[in-house]
Structure formats: structure tokens, C-alpha cells
Amino acid sequence: MALPHFNLDKLYFDCIDEHGNCFILYWAELRVSVLRLVYSGSIVSGADGTAVERSSFKGLPRPIVADDMQFINDRLKIRGAWQRVDAPISILLYTDACGREVRWNCHHPKTRTTIEVDGKTYRGLGYVETLSLPVKPWLLPIDELRWGRFLSERHTIVWINWKGSNPVNHLICNGIMYDDAVFEEDRILFDGGTSVLQFHTKTIVRKGKLSNLLAKMPWLKVIFHGRILNTIEVKFKAPTSLSRGADTLDTGWSLFEIVTWAK
């Protein structure tokens, strides 16, 4: 199905406290021709592994990107504040034949974050990014996407990896980019294999198809191609250690995902 104009802007916020309480928030705006749709959602994954998801298609103003950011949504019963710690990262991932660019705008790779959910307050390290997608996502040259971040007081590591006809492999550790990351089931090796991020006791935060997220507005399935509707996303959180050789350099929490595109 040919669509005349397509653009998806998505802001992603997260935070994990020292106990493993994890919070993921989304704000997204979809424009297809004259249609405009605003979506917001939240995932709260407790330290015990239980998860609660909420979503709303009621219009919420776009969060303003600044050093200090806020996400306030009474419908989702959540509000948070993210104070930037590290410098922004912006990477061009893909340019299509028409010159339309897909850029990873990691403007808050590490933040000090306060979250209020259902009357309780949590504090931890967080992350915020914006992804602008002027390309129909089912046309992206991706078979599998891996994304994630590891945060501690001393280290900020973010990564993005595409498998497919336009491979991408970027890992940034404290502002230094490496293009040699090797992804294994429970660890990532980089810097010639000398540095290792080891995930311990992974917990699934969410697993499912994109089509499941559209249950409240099934007519949207008319817009999206089956390759996207059948995409499988698995999000994980894990306590993580960073080591070099035999030395453990740091520990913290990672939040990461694997997205597999339908054939």
C-alpha cells in the first residue's frame, strides 16, 4: 500500500534505580498525509520482575528537549524529571534513495532521574533519545536491531546494531566510538575484545509483536505493513559488569532490546 507522506517522531525515556525498578516512557507522533496521531505509553517493571503497561492516544504536548526534561502524564499516572549529565550523541544511521535521513539522536545518554508512579518516588540513572523516521519502517534495510545502554556513575555506554543489507554497528563508551562490538547472548565484547559488558540475571521487561500494541486502535493496522506488525520485540534489564581483561572496572544496570523484523 503506497502512502503519500509518512513521518514518525518518537521520544524515548527510561530510568532504572539501584534495586532494579525500571521505567520506560514513550511519546510518539505519527503523520500520514493529513492524519496526525499522538501516542504516549509507559512500562513499569518492578524489582521483582512484574510489569505494568499503560498507554493513551489522548494528545499530550511534545516534551521539550533541553538539559532538564520532564514527562508528565496523569493518564498514565506517571511523571518524571531527567537532568542531563553527559554530552549528546547524534549518528546518521541511514539515507534512502530520496535523501531522507534516519538519525539516532541520543541527546541525553545519561541523566539523573526522579520518577513518581502511583504516589511513590524512585531515583536512578536514566536516558532519553529521539528517533525521527521519515522513511516507512517496513522499507528500512534491517533484519535485526540491537539497542541498549549501560549506565553507572563512572561509565556511559550506548550501542546500536543493525543486521541486514545496510549494517550498522556503533558502541560509544564515555564518548569514544567503537565499531567492532561483538554481540553474544549474555555479553558484548568491544575494543578488540579487550572490554566486556557482561549481563547477569536478565529479566524480560516486555516481549511481543508490534500488532499487540495496536489493540486499542486496530484500524491502525491498515496503515502499517505486515512486516512491521509481525516484528517481534524483546526488552531486557540486567545488572551488568564492565571488565577489561581480568579486571572488573564497574557495575551498573543495562536496559537493552532485540527487535526481529518479519520476513
N, C-alpha and C positions, 0 to 999 in steps of 0.2 A: 504493500500500500504506500503510495507516494504522498509525502506530507509537504506542504508548501513552505513552511517555516518551522524550525524547531530550535528551542534553546532551553536548557535545564541548568539552573544555578542551585547548588547545594552547599549549605554551610553545615559543617560537622563539628560538634563539641564533645569532649569527653573528660573524664576525671576518674582516678582510682585512688582511694585512700590507703593508708598503711595496712589496713585489715583485709583489703580486697573487695570492699564495696565499690562497685563500678557503675558509672553513669554515662550514658551515650544520648546525645540530643541532636536532632536534625531540624533544619529549616530549609525548605526547598520551594523553588518557584519554577513551574513548567509553563512554557509558552509554545503553543502550537497554533500558527496562524493568528486568529483573533482570540483564541481561547487562552485564558490565564488561570492557573490553579496554584494555590499556595498550600503547602503541607507542612505540618510540624509533628514530630514524634519523639518518644523517649523510650529508652530501655534502662531499667534499674536492675542490676544483678547484684544481689546481696553477697556478703562474705560467705554465706552458706551455700551459694550456688543457685538459689531460687531467683527467677527473673520475672519481672512485670513489664509489659509493654503497653504504651498508650499512644494514641495518635489523634490528630484533629485536622480537618480540612477547613476550619474557620480561619479567616485571614488574620495572620499575625504579622506585624511590621517586620521588615527585614532587619536583623541585627546589624548594628553599625560596627564595621571593622575599625578598631582603634587599639591603643596599647592596653586599655582596660575594656573588656567586653562583657555584656550581660545577655542572658537568655531568661526571659520571664514569660511564663505561660501558665495562667491559672487553670486553664482547661486540662493541662497535663499535670497540674498540681506540683509544679517544679519551678525553681528559679535558681540561677547561679551567676557567679561573677568570676571572670578569668583575667588575671593580671599577667601580662607578658613578661617573660624572663629572658628568653633568647631571641636573637635576631631572626627575621623572617627568611624563608626559603621559597624560591619560585623556580619551577623547572618546566620547560616546554616538553610535553610528552609526545605530541603527535600533531601533524599538519596534514589535512586531507588535500585532495586534488584541487579543491576550490579555495585553498588557502585558509580554511577555518582551523583555528588552533585549539588544542586541548592542553590546558596548563594546570599543573598542580601548584596551588598557591597555599603553601604551608606557612601562613603568616604568624601563627603562634605555636612554634614547635614545642615549647614548654611554658606552662603557666602555673602560678599559684592560684588555686581554685577553691571556692566555697560554694557548696550546693545545699539547698534546702528542699527537702522532699517530705511531704506529709507531716510537716511540723518538726522534722529532725534536721540537724545541720551536720554536714560532713565536710572535711577539708583534705585536700591532697594535691598532687601534681596533675595537670591537665594539658590539653592540646586542642587547637582549633585550626581548621583549614577550610578553604573554599575551592570548589571544583566547578568551573564553568564549562558546559558541554554544548557547543553549538552544532555538534555532529550527532546524528541519530545513533544512540548507543549500540544498536544491533549491527551498525556498519563499522564499528571500531575493530581493528585487526587484533583482537585479543581472544585467546583460548582460555587462559587462566590468569587471574590477577592475585598477587600477594601484596598486602599493605600492612604496615604496622608501625608501632612506636614503643620504645623503651625509655623510661624516664627515671632519673634519680637526682639527688642533689648535685652530683658532680658530672653526670653524663646525660646527653640528649641524643638518642639515636632514632632516626626515622628511615623507612625504606618503602620503595615501590618497585614491583617486579611484574612485567607483562611477559607472558609466553604467547607466541603467535607469529604472524608474518611481520610485525613491527615490534621486535623485542625491546624491552626496557629493563634496565637493572641498575637502580641507584640506591645506595645506602649512604646516609650522611650521619657522621658521628662527630659531635661537637664542632660542627661547621665544616668538617673535611669530608669530601665526597669520595666514595669508593664505588667502582663499577664491576667488582669481582665477587659479589656476595654469592654464596652457595647455600641454597635452602634445603634443609633436611627436615624430617618430621618434627623433631623437638629442639632444633638449634639452627642458627645461622652462622656461617663462617665467613670472614671477610679479612681484608688486608693480607692477601696471600695465604689465608687460612690460619694466620697467627692469632687473630682475635675471634672469640666465640661468644655468641649470645645463647645461653642455654635456658630453655623453658622448662620449668618444674611444675608438675601437677597442673596441667592445662585444664581449664574449665570452659565448656561451651556456653557462651553468652546468648547466642541465637543461631539457629540453623533452619534454613528453609528456602523456598523459591520466592522470587520477586512477586509472582502472581498471588501469593498468600497475603502480601502487604496491601493488595488492592481489593480486599474482600469488602471493605466499606463502600467502595465506588467501582463496582465491577465493569461499568461502561468504559473505564479507562483501558481495559484490556483490548478495546477496539483500536486504540492508538498505538500500543506497543506491540512490536513484533514478537512472535513466539520464541525467538532465540533469546530475548531478554526475559520474557515471562517465565521461561523454564531455567533461567540462570539460578544456580544453587550457591548460596552464601553461607559460610560458616564463620562466626566470630568467636574468638577465644580471648581469655585473660589468663595470665600466668605470672606467678613470682619468677623472677629471672635473675641469673647471674651473668656478669660480663667478665671474661677472663682473657688473659694473654699468656700463652704457654701454660705453665703450671701455676700461675699467679691469678687469684681472683681479685679483680680490680674494683668491683662494685656489685651491689644488688639493688633491685627495684622491681617495678611491675611493668609488664608488657601487655598491650592490647593489640590484637592483630586479626587479620581475616584472610580467608582464601575464597575467591569467587570463581566458579567454573561456568563458562558460557556453554549454552546448549549448542549442539552441532547443527 
